[in-house]
C-alpha cells in the first residue's frame, strides 16, 4: 500500500485553517438530531415534572411572599411556568414530527387519545374516590349524593370548562382552598392544540411543509409583535400556544433549524440586555423553547435509564398529593413539601405507567410506516 507523501517524508501538513473554524462548519440541525435517534427528551420531561411540583410547593405551603429560585432569577416567571413552557415546546415538536413521519390521521388521533385519556380518567376516579373522599368535610352519604362530586368526574372528561373542586375537599387550604388538581388546565389546552393539528392535517396543510411552517411562523410573529397591545396573558395560555406553534413550525422545517450552543448563548444575552424592553417576555419564552431542543440534542445523551415515562403521572398526581400533604402537615415548608411530595407522587406515577399508560400505548395502531423520504422530498411536501 502506498503511503501518503506527508507521512513518508515525516512532514505532517496542517489542515487548512478554514476547516478548523467551527463558525464555518455546517451546524447540527433538528433533522440531524431526529435521524440520530438519541436524545434527552425523556430526562427533560421528568425534570419539568419535578420542577412543576417544586414550584407548586411554594404556593401550596402558603408562605407569604415566598418564591421559588426560578422566580428570583427570572423576573416575571416561576418554576411552574417554565416547566409548562418546556412541556409544550417538547410536545409541539415531537407530536408534529410524529404526524409528519407517519401522516396517517386515524393512527395519529388514536395515539394522542391513548396517550392522554386512560391515565387521565383513572386519575379523575382516584381523585374522587380517594383524595376527595378522605379530605372532604362532608359525611360519606352527603359527599356521594352531592352533584358536584359526579360533575367533577363527568364534566372533566371533556377537557373543557374544567371543574377543579370537590364538595368539602381542602376547604381550609392555605392556598388554593378547595382546589383538588390545579394542574389540569394546561392538559386541556394541550388537547385543544392537538385538535388544531388534526384540523390542519384535514386541510392538507402539512402536505406542503414549508407552507405549514410559514403559517405557524406568521401566527407566532404576529402574537409576539402585538403582545403589548393584546389583553394580559394572565393564565399563560397565549404564551403556551405560541411556544407550541413555534415548535410545530420547527418540526416542519427541521432540516433548516440549527441546534447551536452559540445561538442559545446569543439568545440568552439578547434577553438579558433587553430585560427592560417590551420584547423581553417574548425573547424569554423563545429561549426556554430553544433550550429544550438544545438540551435534547446538543448535550451528550446522559446515562440515565428510566424503566418508563413517569413524567405524565407526576404531572397528573403531583398537585393532589401536595394538597393532601399540606392538609395533613400544615407546618411544612416549601422545601419539605417538595421532598415529601416527589416520592409519593412518583409512586402514583410508577403505578400509572406500568398499570395503565404502557398498556394503553400498546393498543396503538401499528400499520407499517411508509418509506421515509429524503430531506428534499420532506420539505417539498411529497411524503
C-alpha positions in Angstrom: 0.0 0.0 0.0 1.4 3.4 -0.9 1.8 5.8 2.0 0.8 9.4 1.8 3.7 11.6 0.8 3.3 13.7 4.0 3.9 10.6 6.2 6.7 9.2 4.1 8.6 12.4 4.3 7.9 12.7 8.0 6.2 16.0 7.5 2.7 16.5 8.9 0.9 19.0 6.8 -1.5 21.1 8.8 -5.1 21.2 7.8 -6.3 24.3 6.1 -7.2 26.8 8.8 -10.7 27.3 7.3 -11.6 23.8 8.2 -10.6 24.5 11.8 -13.0 27.4 12.2 -16.1 25.9 13.7 -18.0 29.0 12.7 -17.8 27.9 9.1 -18.9 24.4 9.7 -22.4 23.3 8.9 -24.2 23.4 12.2 -26.2 20.5 13.5 -29.9 20.7 12.7 -33.0 19.3 14.3 -33.3 16.9 11.4 -29.8 15.6 12.3 -30.9 15.1 15.9 -34.0 13.2 14.8 -32.0 10.9 12.5 -29.6 10.1 15.3 -32.4 8.5 17.3 -30.9 9.6 20.6 -31.9 12.5 22.8 -32.5 13.7 26.3 -36.2 14.4 25.9 -37.3 11.7 28.4 -35.0 13.1 31.1 -36.1 16.7 30.3 -39.8 15.7 30.7 -39.0 14.3 34.2 -37.1 17.4 35.1 -40.0 19.6 34.0 -42.5 17.5 36.0 -40.2 17.7 39.1 -39.8 21.4 38.6 -43.6 21.8 38.5 -44.0 20.0 41.8 -41.2 22.1 43.3 -42.8 25.4 42.2 -46.3 24.4 43.4 -44.9 23.8 46.8 -44.3 27.5 47.3 -48.0 28.2 46.6 -49.5 25.2 48.4 -47.3 25.7 51.6 -48.8 29.1 51.9 -45.6 31.0 52.5 -46.3 34.7 52.4 -44.0 36.4 49.9 -42.2 33.2 49.2 -41.0 32.5 45.6 -39.0 29.6 44.1 -35.5 30.0 42.8 -36.7 30.5 39.1 -38.8 33.5 40.1 -35.8 35.0 41.9 -33.5 34.5 38.9 -36.0 35.2 36.1 -38.4 38.1 36.9 -41.9 37.6 35.5 -41.5 33.8 35.5 -41.5 31.0 38.1 -40.7 27.3 38.1 -44.1 26.1 37.2 -44.4 28.4 34.3 -41.0 27.4 32.9 -41.9 23.7 33.4 -45.1 24.0 31.4 -43.4 26.0 28.7 -40.9 23.2 28.4 -43.7 20.6 28.2 -45.4 22.5 25.4 -42.2 23.1 23.4 -41.3 19.4 23.6 -44.9 18.3 22.8 -45.3 20.7 19.9 -42.1 19.5 18.2 -42.4 15.7 18.9 -46.2 15.4 18.2 -46.0 17.4 15.0 -43.0 15.3 13.9 -44.9 12.1 14.7 -47.6 13.1 12.2 -45.1 14.2 9.6 -43.3 11.0 9.9 -46.4 8.9 9.5 -49.2 11.1 8.0 -52.0 8.7 8.9 -54.7 10.7 10.6 -56.5 7.8 12.3 -53.3 6.5 13.8 -52.3 10.0 14.9 -55.6 10.6 16.7 -55.7 7.2 18.3 -52.1 7.7 19.6 -53.0 11.0 21.2 -56.2 9.7 22.8 -54.5 6.6 24.1 -51.6 8.7 25.5 -53.8 11.2 27.3 -57.2 9.7 28.3 -56.7 6.3 30.0 -54.3 7.7 32.7 -56.3 10.9 32.9 -59.6 9.1 33.5 -58.1 6.9 36.2 -56.6 10.0 37.8 -60.1 11.5 38.0 -61.5 8.4 39.6 -58.7 8.2 42.1 -59.1 11.8 42.9 -62.9 11.4 43.6 -62.7 8.1 45.4 -59.5 8.5 47.4 -58.3 12.1 47.7 -61.7 13.9 47.7 -63.4 11.3 49.9 -60.6 11.3 52.5 -60.3 15.1 52.7 -63.9 16.2 52.4 -65.6 17.8 55.3 -68.9 16.2 54.3 -70.3 12.9 55.5 -70.0 9.9 53.3 -73.6 10.0 52.1 -73.5 13.7 51.5 -70.3 13.5 49.5 -71.6 10.9 47.2 -75.1 12.4 46.7 -73.7 15.9 46.1 -74.0 16.7 42.4 -70.6 18.4 42.5 -68.9 15.1 43.1 -70.1 13.5 39.9 -69.9 16.7 38.0 -66.1 16.8 38.7 -65.8 13.3 37.3 -68.1 13.5 34.3 -67.7 17.2 33.3 -63.9 17.0 33.3 -63.9 14.1 30.9 -64.5 16.6 28.1 -61.3 18.6 29.0 -63.2 21.8 28.6 -64.6 24.2 31.2 -62.8 22.2 33.9 -64.1 21.9 37.4 -61.3 22.0 40.0 -63.2 21.5 43.3 -64.8 18.5 45.0 -67.5 19.2 47.6 -66.0 19.9 51.0 -62.4 19.0 50.0 -59.5 21.1 51.2 -61.7 23.9 52.3 -59.1 25.0 54.9 -56.2 25.0 52.5 -53.8 27.9 53.0 -53.5 28.4 49.2 -56.0 27.4 46.5 -58.6 26.3 49.1 -60.9 23.7 47.6 -58.8 23.1 44.5 -58.1 19.3 44.1 -56.0 19.4 41.0 -54.9 22.8 39.7 -52.6 21.4 37.0 -55.3 20.1 34.7 -55.9 23.5 32.9 -52.7 23.0 30.8 -53.7 19.5 29.9 -57.0 20.9 28.5 -55.1 23.5 26.5 -52.7 20.8 25.1 -55.6 18.6 24.0 -57.1 21.6 22.2 -53.8 22.2 20.4 -53.7 18.6 19.3 -57.2 19.2 17.8 -55.9 22.2 15.9 -53.2 19.9 14.4 -55.9 17.5 13.3 -57.8 20.3 11.6 -54.7 21.4 9.8 -54.0 17.8 8.7 -57.5 17.5 7.4 -57.0 20.7 5.4 -53.8 19.1 3.9 -51.7 21.9 5.3 -48.8 19.6 6.1 -48.6 18.2 2.6 -46.6 21.3 1.8 -44.4 21.6 4.9 -43.0 25.0 4.1 -46.5 26.3 4.0 -47.3 24.7 7.3 -44.2 26.2 8.8 -44.9 29.6 7.4 -48.5 29.6 8.7 -47.3 28.8 12.2 -44.5 31.3 12.0 -46.9 34.1 11.0 -49.0 33.3 14.0 -46.0 33.3 16.3 -44.5 36.6 15.0 -47.9 38.4 15.0 -48.5 37.4 18.6 -45.1 38.5 19.7 -45.2 41.7 17.8 -48.6 42.7 19.1 -48.0 41.3 22.6 -48.0 44.7 24.4 -51.3 45.7 22.8 -53.1 42.4 23.4 -55.0 41.6 26.6 -52.8 40.5 29.5 -51.9 36.8 29.3 -52.7 36.2 32.9 -53.1 32.4 32.6 -50.2 32.0 30.2 -52.3 30.3 27.6 -51.2 32.5 24.8 -47.5 32.0 25.6 -48.0 28.3 25.6 -49.9 28.4 22.3 -47.1 30.5 20.8 -44.4 28.0 22.0 -46.4 25.0 20.7 -46.8 26.7 17.3 -43.2 27.6 17.0 -42.1 24.1 17.9 -44.6 22.7 15.3 -43.1 25.1 12.7 -39.6 23.9 13.6 -40.7 20.3 13.1 -41.9 21.1 9.6 -38.6 22.6 8.5 -36.3 20.6 10.9 -33.6 20.3 8.1 -33.0 24.0 8.3 -33.3 24.7 12.1 -29.8 24.8 13.7 -29.2 23.4 17.2 -26.4 25.6 18.3 -24.8 26.4 21.7 -23.7 29.8 20.3 -27.3 30.6 19.2 -28.6 29.7 22.6 -26.0 31.9 24.2 -26.8 34.8 21.9 -30.5 34.4 22.6 -29.8 34.5 26.4 -27.5 37.5 26.0 -30.2 39.4 24.0 -32.8 38.5 26.6 -30.6 39.9 29.4 -29.6 43.1 27.5 -33.3 43.8 26.6 -34.7 42.7 30.0 -36.4 46.1 30.5 -37.7 46.2 26.9 -41.2 45.1 25.8 -39.6 42.3 23.8 -38.1 40.7 26.9 -41.0 38.4 27.6 -41.1 37.0 24.0 -37.3 36.5 24.0 -37.5 34.6 27.3 -40.2 32.2 26.1 -38.2 31.7 22.9 -35.1 31.0 24.9 -36.9 28.4 27.0 -38.3 26.7 24.0 -34.9 26.7 22.2 -33.3 25.3 25.3 -35.4 22.2 25.1 -34.0 21.4 21.6 -30.5 22.2 22.6 -30.6 20.1 25.8 -32.2 17.2 23.9 -29.7 17.1 21.0 -26.5 19.1 21.9 -26.0 17.8 25.4 -24.5 14.3 25.2 -27.1 11.7 26.0 -26.9 11.3 29.7 -26.6 7.7 31.0 -29.9 7.8 33.0 -32.2 5.0 32.2 -35.8 5.2 33.3 -37.9 2.0 33.3 -40.7 4.0 32.0 -42.0 7.5 31.2 -43.3 8.7 34.6 -43.5 12.4 33.7 -47.2 12.3 32.8 -48.1 10.5 36.1 -46.0 13.1 38.0 -47.9 15.8 36.3 -51.3 14.3 37.0 -50.8 13.3 40.6 -48.3 16.0 41.8 -50.9 18.7 42.8 -53.4 16.4 44.6 -50.5 14.8 46.5 -49.2 18.2 47.5 -52.6 19.4 48.6 -53.1 16.3 50.7 -49.7 16.6 52.4 -50.2 20.3 53.1 -53.6 19.5 54.7 -52.1 16.7 56.8 -48.9 18.6 57.8 -49.8 22.3 57.8 -46.4 23.4 59.1 -44.4 22.1 56.2 -42.0 24.5 54.4 -42.0 24.6 50.6 -38.7 22.5 50.5 -40.1 20.0 53.0 -43.3 19.7 51.0 -41.3 19.1 47.8 -39.1 16.5 49.5 -42.2 14.6 50.6 -44.4 15.1 47.5 -41.9 14.0 44.9 -41.5 10.3 46.2 -45.2 10.0 47.0 -46.2 11.3 43.5 -43.6 9.1 42.0 -45.3 6.0 43.4 -48.6 7.1 41.8 -46.7 7.8 38.5 -45.0 4.5 38.5 -48.3 2.7 39.1 -49.9 4.8 36.4 -47.2 4.0 33.8 -46.9 0.3 34.4 -50.6 -0.3 35.2 -52.3 1.9 32.6 -50.2 4.0 30.3 -47.9 1.3 28.9 -50.8 -1.0 28.3 -52.8 1.8 26.6 -49.9 2.7 24.3 -49.6 -1.0 23.3 -53.0 -0.6 21.7 -51.9 2.0 19.2 -52.5 1.0 15.6 -49.3 -0.5 14.2 -49.5 -0.1 10.5 -46.2 -0.3 8.7 -44.8 3.2 8.1 -44.4 4.5 4.6 -40.9 4.8 3.2 -39.1 7.7 4.8 -38.4 10.3 2.2 -35.2 12.2 1.9 -34.9 15.7 3.3 -35.6 17.5 0.0 -38.8 15.5 -0.5 -39.9 16.1 3.0 -39.6 19.9 2.6 -41.4 19.8 -0.7 -44.3 18.0 0.9 -44.1 15.0 -1.3 -44.0 12.5 1.6 
